[in-house]
């Protein structure tokens, strides 16, 4: 029984958690205009968006979500 609980707890512990946008930016949108949270990835391949804004430092140091398209020039 304890072994099953340990396996279940490991499966519920994310292997990755990083700042992520809820929706990718539209052309001309800036970082501060977006809805931010965390993307958690679990050992079984599930991904979960956690709706909790990362700190400004976490956003500045993030590795992903850095592509902000330029506004259309029409």
N, C-alpha and C positions, 0 to 999 in steps of 0.2 A: 504494500500500500504506500509506504513512504517513497519507494522508487517511482511509482506512478505519479505521485504529487511532485516530485523533483522534476520529472520529465515534462509535466504539464506546466510548471512554473518556468522552465527554460523555454518552452514553446511560446509563452506569453511575454517573454522579455525581448524587446527589440534588439536586432543586431546592428541597426543604424537608426539614427535620429538626427535630422538636419533641418534647418530653416527652409521652407518651401512656400511658394505662392499657391493660393487656392485656385486661381485662374491665371493662365499666362497673360502677360501684358499685351495690350493693344498698341498699335503704332502711336507713339507720342506719350504714352503713359510712363511715369517715373516710379522708382522704387517706393517712394512714400505714398503713392496712390493705390497700392495693391493691398489685398487682404492676405496677411502672412500667418503662417502657423508652422507646424513641424510635420514632416513626412517621416513616419516610422515604418521600418521594414522588419518583418519577423522571419524567423528561420524557416517557416513553412511557405514563404513567398508572399504572404499577405502584406498589403500596404494600407496604412491608416493615416488620414490627415487629422492632426490634433489641432483644434481651433484655439490656439493659445499663442499670442504674439511673442516672437523671440525678442530678446533684448537688442538694443541698437548695436551693441558690440557683436552679438551673434550674427546679425544681419551683415555687418561690415566684414566679418571673417568667413562668411559662408563660401562653400566651394561650388555650389550649383546655383541655378536660377539667376544668371547674370546677363542673359540676352534680352535687351530692351530694343525692340524695333524702332527705327526712325519714323517720324510722321511722313505720310505720303506727300510727295512734292507734286501737286497738280496745278 
